[in-house]
Amino acid sequence: MANLTDILEKMRSNPGGLRFADLCKVCDHYFGQVRQSSGSHRVYKTPWTGDPRVSIQNSKGQAKAYQVKQVLKAIDRLEVEHAEQ
């Protein structure tokens, strides 16, 4: 299984080619335990309200590219806010 650094690199270079399990691993690391897992969506809590939201869904074992991009925006925002503290 790939480590977080490798997964993040793959997310940035090819958002459309990521396994859903890898995206879950990244989200669990950055945003903690999934807040809601009903139906096909996994929703994570963020320290802000509104966008970027972290809601992902499995598409036949793959992550959806637009959701990968949303997760990357959320991680970037999280890192900026953490650096400002």
N, CA, C and O atoms as a GROMACS GRO file, in nm:
protein
  340
    1MET      N    1   0.085  -0.118   0.000
    1MET     CA    2   0.000   0.000   0.000
    1MET      C    3   0.089   0.124   0.000
    1MET      O    4   0.191   0.129   0.069
    2ALA      N    5   0.051   0.222  -0.076
    2ALA     CA    6   0.129   0.344  -0.091
    2ALA      C    7   0.123   0.429   0.036
    2ALA      O    8   0.024   0.426   0.110
    3ASN      N    9   0.230   0.507   0.059
    3ASN     CA   10   0.227   0.596   0.174
    3ASN      C   11   0.162   0.729   0.134
    3ASN      O   12   0.138   0.754   0.016
    4LEU      N   13   0.134   0.812   0.233
    4LEU     CA   14   0.062   0.937   0.210
    4LEU      C   15   0.132   1.030   0.111
    4LEU      O   16   0.066   1.092   0.028
    5THR      N   17   0.263   1.039   0.120
    5THR     CA   18   0.337   1.127   0.030
    5THR      C   19   0.320   1.083  -0.115
    5THR      O   20   0.298   1.166  -0.204
    6ASP      N   21   0.329   0.954  -0.138
    6ASP     CA   22   0.312   0.903  -0.274
    6ASP      C   23   0.170   0.927  -0.326
    6ASP      O   24   0.150   0.963  -0.442
    7ILE      N   25   0.072   0.906  -0.238
    7ILE     CA   26  -0.068   0.926  -0.278
    7ILE      C   27  -0.093   1.072  -0.311
    7ILE      O   28  -0.156   1.103  -0.412
    8LEU      N   29  -0.044   1.164  -0.226
    8LEU     CA   30  -0.063   1.307  -0.252
    8LEU      C   31   0.001   1.349  -0.383
    8LEU      O   32  -0.056   1.428  -0.458
    9GLU      N   33   0.118   1.296  -0.412
    9GLU     CA   34   0.186   1.326  -0.537
    9GLU      C   35   0.103   1.278  -0.656
    9GLU      O   36   0.090   1.348  -0.756
   10LYS      N   37   0.048   1.159  -0.643
   10LYS     CA   38  -0.037   1.104  -0.750
   10LYS      C   39  -0.165   1.187  -0.765
   10LYS      O   40  -0.211   1.210  -0.876
   11MET      N   41  -0.222   1.231  -0.652
   11MET     CA   42  -0.343   1.314  -0.656
   11MET      C   43  -0.318   1.442  -0.734
   11MET      O   44  -0.402   1.483  -0.815
   12ARG      N   45  -0.204   1.505  -0.710
   12ARG     CA   46  -0.173   1.632  -0.776
   12ARG      C   47  -0.140   1.614  -0.924
   12ARG      O   48  -0.173   1.700  -1.006
   13SER      N   49  -0.076   1.503  -0.959
   13SER     CA   50  -0.036   1.484  -1.098
   13SER      C   51  -0.147   1.424  -1.184
   13SER      O   52  -0.153   1.451  -1.304
   14ASN      N   53  -0.235   1.343  -1.124
   14ASN     CA   54  -0.340   1.278  -1.202
   14ASN      C   55  -0.464   1.255  -1.115
   14ASN      O   56  -0.486   1.144  -1.066
   15PRO      N   57  -0.545   1.358  -1.094
   15PRO     CA   58  -0.662   1.345  -1.007
   15PRO      C   59  -0.763   1.241  -1.055
   15PRO      O   60  -0.841   1.190  -0.975
   16GLY      N   61  -0.762   1.210  -1.182
   16GLY     CA   62  -0.859   1.116  -1.236
   16GLY      C   63  -0.819   0.970  -1.225
   16GLY      O   64  -0.898   0.882  -1.256
   17GLY      N   65  -0.698   0.944  -1.180
   17GLY     CA   66  -0.651   0.805  -1.177
   17GLY      C   67  -0.622   0.754  -1.038
   17GLY      O   68  -0.527   0.678  -1.019
   18LEU      N   69  -0.703   0.792  -0.942
   18LEU     CA   70  -0.676   0.756  -0.802
   18LEU      C   71  -0.776   0.654  -0.753
   18LEU      O   72  -0.895   0.663  -0.780
   19ARG      N   73  -0.725   0.556  -0.680
   19ARG     CA   74  -0.814   0.458  -0.618
   19ARG      C   75  -0.891   0.522  -0.503
   19ARG      O   76  -0.837   0.607  -0.431
   20PHE      N   77  -1.015   0.482  -0.486
   20PHE     CA   78  -1.100   0.536  -0.380
   20PHE      C   79  -1.040   0.506  -0.242
   20PHE      O   80  -1.044   0.590  -0.152
   21ALA      N   81  -0.985   0.387  -0.225
   21ALA     CA   82  -0.925   0.348  -0.097
   21ALA      C   83  -0.810   0.442  -0.060
   21ALA      O   84  -0.791   0.474   0.057
   22ASP      N   85  -0.733   0.485  -0.160
   22ASP     CA   86  -0.622   0.577  -0.133
   22ASP      C   87  -0.674   0.715  -0.093
   22ASP      O   88  -0.618   0.779  -0.004
   23LEU      N   89  -0.782   0.760  -0.158
   23LEU     CA   90  -0.840   0.888  -0.120
   23LEU      C   91  -0.896   0.882   0.023
   23LEU      O   92  -0.883   0.978   0.098
   24CYS      N   93  -0.957   0.771   0.059
   24CYS     CA   94  -1.007   0.754   0.196
   24CYS      C   95  -0.893   0.761   0.297
   24CYS      O   96  -0.907   0.821   0.404
   25LYS      N   97  -0.781   0.700   0.264
   25LYS     CA   98  -0.664   0.700   0.352
   25LYS      C   99  -0.616   0.844   0.378
   25LYS      O  100  -0.585   0.880   0.491
   26VAL      N  101  -0.609   0.923   0.271
   26VAL     CA  102  -0.566   1.063   0.283
   26VAL      C  103  -0.666   1.142   0.368
   26VAL      O  104  -0.627   1.216   0.458
   27CYS      N  105  -0.796   1.127   0.338
   27CYS     CA  106  -0.899   1.200   0.412
   27CYS      C  107  -0.901   1.163   0.559
   27CYS      O  108  -0.915   1.250   0.645
   28ASP      N  109  -0.886   1.034   0.588
   28ASP     CA  110  -0.882   0.990   0.728
   28ASP      C  111  -0.765   1.054   0.802
   28ASP      O  112  -0.777   1.091   0.918
   29HIS      N  113  -0.651   1.065   0.733
   29HIS     CA  114  -0.533   1.124   0.796
   29HIS      C  115  -0.552   1.273   0.824
   29HIS      O  116  -0.523   1.320   0.935
   30TYR      N  117  -0.599   1.347   0.726
   30TYR     CA  118  -0.611   1.493   0.739
   30TYR      C  119  -0.735   1.540   0.813
   30TYR      O  120  -0.731   1.641   0.882
   31PHE      N  121  -0.846   1.468   0.800
   31PHE     CA  122  -0.973   1.517   0.853
   31PHE      C  123  -1.033   1.429   0.962
   31PHE      O  124  -1.141   1.458   1.014
   32GLY      N  125  -0.965   1.322   0.997
   32GLY     CA  126  -1.012   1.236   1.105
   32GLY      C  127  -1.118   1.138   1.058
   32GLY      O  128  -1.139   1.116   0.939
   33GLN      N  129  -1.183   1.081   1.155
   33GLN     CA  130  -1.283   0.980   1.128
   33GLN      C  131  -1.398   1.038   1.046
   33GLN      O  132  -1.437   1.154   1.063
   34VAL      N  133  -1.449   0.957   0.956
   34VAL     CA  134  -1.559   1.000   0.871
   34VAL      C  135  -1.679   1.038   0.958
   34VAL      O  136  -1.715   0.967   1.051
   35ARG      N  137  -1.739   1.152   0.926
   35ARG     CA  138  -1.851   1.205   1.004
   35ARG      C  139  -1.980   1.138   0.964
   35ARG      O  140  -2.066   1.112   1.048
   36GLN      N  141  -1.994   1.109   0.838
   36GLN     CA  142  -2.116   1.049   0.786
   36GLN      C  143  -2.077   0.953   0.675
   36GLN      O  144  -1.997   0.986   0.588
   37SER      N  145  -2.134   0.835   0.679
   37SER     CA  146  -2.106   0.737   0.576
   37SER      C  147  -2.235   0.666   0.537
   37SER      O  148  -2.248   0.544   0.550
   38SER      N  149  -2.330   0.744   0.489
   38SER     CA  150  -2.456   0.684   0.448
   38SER      C  151  -2.463   0.682   0.296
   38SER      O  152  -2.418   0.775   0.229
   39GLY      N  153  -2.518   0.578   0.243
   39GLY     CA  154  -2.525   0.568   0.098
   39GLY      C  155  -2.388   0.553   0.038
   39GLY      O  156  -2.304   0.479   0.090
   40SER      N  157  -2.364   0.623  -0.069
   40SER     CA  158  -2.237   0.610  -0.140
   40SER      C  159  -2.136   0.717  -0.102
   40SER      O  160  -2.022   0.712  -0.148
   41HIS      N  161  -2.174   0.813  -0.019
   41HIS     CA  162  -2.085   0.924   0.017
   41HIS      C  163  -2.020   0.904   0.153
   41HIS      O  164  -2.079   0.848   0.246
   42ARG      N  165  -1.898   0.952   0.163
   42ARG     CA  166  -1.828   0.964   0.291
   42ARG      C  167  -1.804   1.114   0.311
   42ARG      O  168  -1.741   1.179   0.227
   43VAL      N  169  -1.854   1.168   0.422
   43VAL     CA  170  -1.844   1.310   0.449
   43VAL      C  171  -1.753   1.330   0.570
   43VAL      O  172  -1.770   1.266   0.673
   44TYR      N  173  -1.657   1.421   0.555
   44TYR     CA  174  -1.562   1.452   0.662
   44TYR      C  175  -1.587   1.592   0.715
   44TYR      O  176  -1.630   1.680   0.642
   45LYS      N  177  -1.559   1.610   0.843
   45LYS     CA  178  -1.575   1.741   0.906
   45LYS      C  179  -1.450   1.824   0.883
   45LYS      O  180  -1.338   1.773   0.893
   46THR      N  181  -1.470   1.952   0.852
   46THR     CA  182  -1.359   2.045   0.837
   46THR      C  183  -1.373   2.154   0.942
   46THR      O  184  -1.484   2.177   0.992
   47PRO      N  185  -1.265   2.223   0.977
   47PRO     CA  186  -1.273   2.328   1.079
   47PRO      C  187  -1.336   2.457   1.030
   47PRO      O  188  -1.339   2.555   1.104
   48TRP      N  189  -1.387   2.461   0.909
   48TRP     CA  190  -1.453   2.578   0.854
   48TRP      C  191  -1.590   2.536   0.800
   48TRP      O  192  -1.617   2.417   0.781
   49THR      N  193  -1.673   2.635   0.776
   49THR     CA  194  -1.802   2.605   0.713
   49THR      C  195  -1.792   2.638   0.565
   49THR      O  196  -1.716   2.726   0.525
   50GLY      N  197  -1.867   2.569   0.486
   50GLY     CA  198  -1.868   2.596   0.343
   50GLY      C  199  -1.758   2.526   0.268
   50GLY      O  200  -1.703   2.426   0.314
   51ASP      N  201  -1.727   2.580   0.151
   51ASP     CA  202  -1.629   2.516   0.062
   51ASP      C  203  -1.486   2.543   0.106
   51ASP      O  204  -1.463   2.646   0.170
   52PRO      N  205  -1.391   2.459   0.076
   52PRO     CA  206  -1.412   2.332   0.008
   52PRO      C  207  -1.464   2.225   0.105
   52PRO      O  208  -1.408   2.203   0.213
   53ARG      N  209  -1.570   2.161   0.065
   53ARG     CA  210  -1.627   2.052   0.143
   53ARG      C  211  -1.547   1.925   0.114
   53ARG      O  212  -1.482   1.913   0.010
   54VAL      N  213  -1.555   1.833   0.206
   54VAL     CA  214  -1.488   1.706   0.185
   54VAL      C  215  -1.595   1.597   0.189
   54VAL      O  216  -1.630   1.545   0.295
   55SER      N  217  -1.645   1.566   0.072
   55SER     CA  218  -1.746   1.463   0.054
   55SER      C  219  -1.702   1.381  -0.066
   55SER      O  220  -1.693   1.432  -0.178
   56ILE      N  221  -1.675   1.254  -0.044
   56ILE     CA  222  -1.622   1.170  -0.150
   56ILE      C  223  -1.712   1.050  -0.171
   56ILE      O  224  -1.788   1.011  -0.082
   57GLN      N  225  -1.703   0.991  -0.289
   57GLN     CA  226  -1.781   0.872  -0.316
   57GLN      C  227  -1.705   0.776  -0.406
   57GLN      O  228  -1.622   0.816  -0.488
   58ASN      N  229  -1.735   0.649  -0.387
   58ASN     CA  230  -1.672   0.542  -0.461
   58ASN      C  231  -1.739   0.528  -0.597
   58ASN      O  232  -1.861   0.518  -0.606
   59SER      N  233  -1.658   0.528  -0.700
   59SER     CA  234  -1.709   0.510  -0.836
   59SER      C  235  -1.640   0.387  -0.897
   59SER      O  236  -1.543   0.400  -0.971
   60LYS      N  237  -1.693   0.270  -0.863
   60LYS     CA  238  -1.637   0.143  -0.913
   60LYS      C  239  -1.491   0.128  -0.874
   60LYS      O  240  -1.408   0.085  -0.954
   61GLY      N  241  -1.459   0.162  -0.749
   61GLY     CA  242  -1.323   0.148  -0.698
   61GLY      C  243  -1.233   0.266  -0.723
   61GLY      O  244  -1.121   0.270  -0.673
   62GLN      N  245  -1.280   0.364  -0.799
   62GLN     CA  246  -1.202   0.483  -0.830
   62GLN      C  247  -1.262   0.605  -0.763
   62GLN      O  248  -1.381   0.610  -0.734
   63ALA      N  249  -1.177   0.704  -0.738
   63ALA     CA  250  -1.222   0.833  -0.685
   63ALA      C  251  -1.259   0.922  -0.802
   63ALA      O  252  -1.198   0.914  -0.908
   64LYS      N  253  -1.357   1.008  -0.782
   64LYS     CA  254  -1.396   1.103  -0.886
   64LYS      C  255  -1.297   1.219  -0.888
   64LYS      O  256  -1.260   1.271  -0.783
   65ALA      N  257  -1.254   1.258  -1.006
   65ALA     CA  258  -1.149   1.359  -1.022
   65ALA      C  259  -1.187   1.491  -0.956
   65ALA      O  260  -1.103   1.553  -0.891
   66TYR      N  261  -1.311   1.536  -0.971
   66TYR     CA  262  -1.348   1.665  -0.913
   66TYR      C  263  -1.347   1.658  -0.761
   66TYR      O  264  -1.320   1.759  -0.695
   67GLN      N  265  -1.374   1.542  -0.704
   67GLN     CA  266  -1.368   1.528  -0.558
   67GLN      C  267  -1.224   1.522  -0.509
   67GLN      O  268  -1.194   1.573  -0.401
   68VAL      N  269  -1.136   1.463  -0.587
   68VAL     CA  270  -0.993   1.463  -0.554
   68VAL      C  271  -0.942   1.607  -0.550
   68VAL      O  272  -0.867   1.644  -0.460
   69LYS      N  273  -0.984   1.688  -0.647
   69LYS     CA  274  -0.943   1.829  -0.650
   69LYS      C  275  -0.998   1.906  -0.530
   69LYS      O  276  -0.929   1.991  -0.475
   70GLN      N  277  -1.121   1.876  -0.489
   70GLN     CA  278  -1.179   1.940  -0.371
   70GLN      C  279  -1.101   1.902  -0.245
   70GLN      O  280  -1.076   1.987  -0.159
   71VAL      N  281  -1.062   1.777  -0.234
   71VAL     CA  282  -0.983   1.732  -0.119
   71VAL      C  283  -0.849   1.803  -0.118
   71VAL      O  284  -0.802   1.845  -0.011
   72LEU      N  285  -0.785   1.817  -0.232
   72LEU     CA  286  -0.657   1.888  -0.239
   72LEU      C  287  -0.671   2.034  -0.196
   72LEU      O  288  -0.585   2.086  -0.125
   73LYS      N  289  -0.780   2.100  -0.238
   73LYS     CA  290  -0.805   2.238  -0.194
   73LYS      C  291  -0.822   2.244  -0.044
   73LYS      O  292  -0.770   2.334   0.022
   74ALA      N  293  -0.895   2.148   0.012
   74ALA     CA  294  -0.917   2.146   0.156
   74ALA      C  295  -0.786   2.121   0.231
   74ALA      O  296  -0.763   2.183   0.335
   75ILE      N  297  -0.703   2.033   0.182
   75ILE     CA  298  -0.573   2.007   0.246
   75ILE      C  299  -0.487   2.132   0.239
   75ILE      O  300  -0.423   2.168   0.338
   76ASP      N  301  -0.484   2.198   0.125
   76ASP     CA  302  -0.405   2.322   0.111
   76ASP      C  303  -0.454   2.428   0.210
   76ASP      O  304  -0.373   2.495   0.274
   77ARG      N  305  -0.585   2.442   0.222
   77ARG     CA  306  -0.641   2.541   0.315
   77ARG      C  307  -0.607   2.504   0.459
   77ARG      O  308  -0.574   2.590   0.540
   78LEU      N  309  -0.616   2.377   0.491
   78LEU     CA  310  -0.584   2.329   0.624
   78LEU      C  311  -0.439   2.359   0.660
   78LEU      O  312  -0.409   2.404   0.770
   79GLU      N  313  -0.349   2.335   0.564
   79GLU     CA  314  -0.206   2.361   0.587
   79GLU      C  315  -0.178   2.510   0.602
   79GLU      O  316  -0.097   2.548   0.686
   80VAL      N  317  -0.244   2.594   0.523
   80VAL     CA  318  -0.225   2.740   0.533
   80VAL      C  319  -0.274   2.789   0.669
   80VAL      O  320  -0.204   2.865   0.737
   81GLU      N  321  -0.392   2.746   0.710
   81GLU     CA  322  -0.446   2.789   0.838
   81GLU      C  323  -0.362   2.739   0.954
   81GLU      O  324  -0.348   2.808   1.056
   82HIS      N  325  -0.306   2.619   0.940
   82HIS     CA  326  -0.222   2.565   1.047
   82HIS      C  327  -0.090   2.642   1.056
   82HIS      O  328  -0.038   2.663   1.165
   83ALA      N  329  -0.036   2.684   0.941
   83ALA     CA  330   0.089   2.759   0.938
   83ALA      C  331   0.073   2.898   0.997
   83ALA      O  332   0.168   2.953   1.054
   84GLU      N  333  -0.047   2.956   0.985
   84GLU     CA  334  -0.072   3.092   1.037
   84GLU      C  335  -0.085   3.094   1.189
   84GLU      O  336  -0.075   3.200   1.251
   85GLN      N  337  -0.107   2.980   1.248
   85GLN     CA  338  -0.127   2.977   1.395
   85GLN      C  339   0.001   2.984   1.471
   85GLN      O  340   0.000   2.982   1.594
   0.00000   0.00000   0.00000
